[in-house]
Amino acid sequence: MGDEGIGVYNFHVHESIICRVDFFRVALQGGFKEASTKLIKMPEDDPRAVACLVEFLYTGSYLEPVLTGEKGGLVDYKSVFIQELYHARVLVLAEKYCCQALCITAAKYLRRCGLKVYPPSYPTYFLEYLIHLYDMSGPGSTLRIVKINDQGRIRPDVWYLPAVARWIGVLWRDPVGRPLVEEASKRCPDLGEDIEMLRGRNFLFS
């Protein structure tokens, strides 16, 4: 497998381990060419996220990236931003291959980072982070800030919905922050639709 700018990686995994995921079990034990070649190509997947998947299948967890930087100040928030996107990529891969246990673990890491790390003085980090999450995920992904359940109600997943609403609402009421929210909505229409949904259901804005 490969990813632009990262290179090509080969992972040697015991079949009994990788087949714990239904997608790979069907590929390796069904009527597909992978059953004879024992080779699965994943050119669209980030090798770093795949490495986390393999580690998780063997150990039940995966290591977080080691980040360095000054304590306190802007560097800390850049580091958290990078770390959260790392877990988000793992979660996207887990969703793609329906590995629910890994989804839960990656979501736990994301919640632990939490929205609280984004202070009001750095709204662009918060909005940029949301745009990245929407760009890397599809409709219905756990990474989206809202999802609709079977009863038509909004429910949170990775996100604690009242906190998201509070952050966006504060930005919207601020004369400097509102253009930032509007610009983010234009750049990412799916995000804009979710923000409008929150507004329409009185989660945001008095």
C-alpha positions in Angstrom: 0.0 0.0 0.0 1.1 3.6 -0.4 0.1 7.2 0.2 1.5 10.2 -1.6 4.5 11.6 0.2 4.7 8.6 2.5 5.9 5.8 0.3 5.0 2.1 -0.1 4.6 -0.1 2.9 4.2 -3.9 3.2 2.6 -5.4 6.3 3.1 -9.1 7.1 0.2 -10.2 9.3 -0.9 -13.6 10.5 -4.0 -14.6 8.6 -5.7 -15.7 11.8 -5.2 -12.1 13.1 -6.2 -10.1 10.1 -9.3 -12.3 9.5 -10.7 -11.0 12.8 -12.0 -8.2 10.5 -14.8 -9.5 8.2 -13.6 -7.6 5.2 -10.2 -9.3 5.2 -11.7 -12.6 6.1 -13.9 -12.6 3.1 -11.1 -11.5 0.9 -8.7 -14.1 2.1 -11.0 -17.0 2.6 -13.6 -16.3 -0.1 -13.6 -16.8 -3.8 -11.4 -13.8 -4.6 -7.8 -13.7 -6.0 -6.6 -12.7 -2.6 -7.4 -16.1 -1.3 -4.6 -17.6 -3.5 -2.2 -14.6 -3.5 -2.6 -13.9 0.2 -2.0 -10.3 -0.8 -4.4 -7.4 -0.2 -3.6 -4.1 -1.8 -4.8 -0.9 -0.1 -3.5 1.9 -2.2 -6.0 4.5 -0.9 -5.2 3.9 2.7 -2.8 5.8 4.9 0.0 3.3 6.0 0.2 5.0 9.4 -3.4 4.3 10.0 -3.1 0.7 8.7 -0.1 0.2 11.1 -2.5 1.3 14.0 -5.1 -1.3 12.7 -2.5 -4.1 12.7 -1.2 -3.1 16.1 -4.7 -3.0 17.5 -5.5 -6.4 16.2 -2.5 -7.9 17.9 -2.6 -5.9 21.2 -6.1 -4.4 21.6 -4.8 -0.9 21.4 -2.4 1.3 19.5 0.3 3.8 20.5 -0.3 7.5 20.2 2.2 9.6 18.3 4.9 11.2 20.3 4.7 15.0 20.0 7.3 17.5 21.1 7.0 21.2 21.6 7.0 24.0 24.1 4.7 23.7 27.1 2.0 26.4 27.0 1.2 28.7 24.2 0.5 28.1 20.5 2.9 25.2 20.0 0.7 23.0 22.3 -2.4 23.6 20.2 -0.6 22.8 17.0 0.5 19.5 18.6 -3.0 18.7 19.8 -4.3 19.5 16.3 -1.8 17.0 14.7 -2.6 14.4 17.4 -6.3 14.6 16.9 -6.0 14.3 13.1 -3.9 11.2 13.6 -6.7 9.5 15.6 -9.3 10.8 13.1 -7.4 9.0 10.3 -7.4 5.8 12.3 -11.1 6.1 13.0 -11.9 6.7 9.3 -10.0 3.5 8.4 -11.8 1.6 11.1 -15.1 2.8 9.8 -14.1 1.8 6.2 -13.3 -1.7 7.2 -16.1 -2.0 9.8 -13.7 -2.6 12.7 -16.1 -1.4 15.4 -13.7 -2.1 18.3 -11.0 0.1 16.7 -13.6 2.8 16.1 -14.4 2.8 19.8 -10.8 3.1 20.7 -10.0 5.9 18.3 -13.1 7.8 19.3 -12.0 7.4 23.0 -8.7 9.0 22.1 -10.4 11.8 20.3 -12.8 12.5 23.2 -9.8 12.5 25.6 -8.2 15.3 23.5 -11.5 17.1 23.7 -12.9 20.4 22.6 -11.6 22.0 25.8 -8.2 22.3 24.3 -9.4 24.9 21.9 -9.6 28.2 23.8 -11.7 31.1 22.4 -8.5 32.9 21.4 -7.8 30.2 18.8 -11.1 29.8 17.0 -9.4 29.2 13.7 -7.9 25.9 15.0 -11.3 24.6 16.0 -12.9 25.5 12.7 -9.9 24.2 10.7 -10.0 21.0 12.6 -13.7 20.5 11.8 -13.1 21.1 8.1 -10.3 18.5 8.1 -12.6 16.0 9.8 -15.3 16.6 7.2 -12.9 16.4 4.3 -11.6 13.0 5.4 -14.9 11.5 6.3 -18.2 10.7 4.6 -21.9 11.3 5.5 -22.8 9.4 8.6 -19.3 9.2 9.9 -18.7 9.3 13.6 -16.4 12.2 12.9 -19.3 14.5 11.8 -20.5 16.8 14.6 -24.1 15.6 14.4 -25.8 12.5 13.2 -29.5 11.7 12.9 -30.8 8.6 14.7 -33.7 6.3 13.6 -36.2 8.6 15.3 -34.9 11.7 13.4 -33.2 13.1 16.5 -29.8 14.6 16.5 -27.3 12.5 18.5 -23.6 13.1 19.2 -20.9 10.6 18.6 -17.3 11.6 19.1 -18.5 15.1 19.9 -20.3 16.3 23.0 -23.0 18.2 21.1 -23.8 21.0 23.6 -20.1 21.8 23.7 -19.9 22.0 19.9 -23.0 24.2 19.8 -21.6 26.4 22.5 -18.3 27.0 20.7 -20.0 27.7 17.4 -22.6 29.9 19.0 -20.0 32.0 20.8 -18.1 32.5 17.5 -21.4 33.3 15.6 -22.3 36.0 18.0 -18.9 37.5 17.9 -18.4 40.1 15.1 -14.9 38.7 14.4 -15.9 35.1 14.8 -19.0 35.1 12.7 -17.2 35.6 9.4 -14.9 32.7 10.3 -17.9 30.4 10.8 -19.4 31.6 7.5 -16.2 31.1 5.6 -15.8 27.6 7.1 -19.3 26.8 6.0 -18.6 27.9 2.5 -15.3 25.9 2.3 -17.1 22.8 3.6 -20.8 22.7 2.6 -21.4 19.6 4.6 -20.2 21.3 7.7 -22.4 24.3 6.9 -25.4 22.1 6.5 -24.8 20.6 10.0 -24.4 24.0 11.5 -27.7 25.1 9.9 -29.3 21.9 11.3 -28.1 22.8 14.8 -29.4 26.3 14.4 -32.8 25.1 13.1 -33.2 22.8 16.1 -32.3 25.5 18.6 -29.0 23.9 19.6 -27.4 27.2 18.8 -27.9 30.9 19.2 -30.4 32.6 21.4 
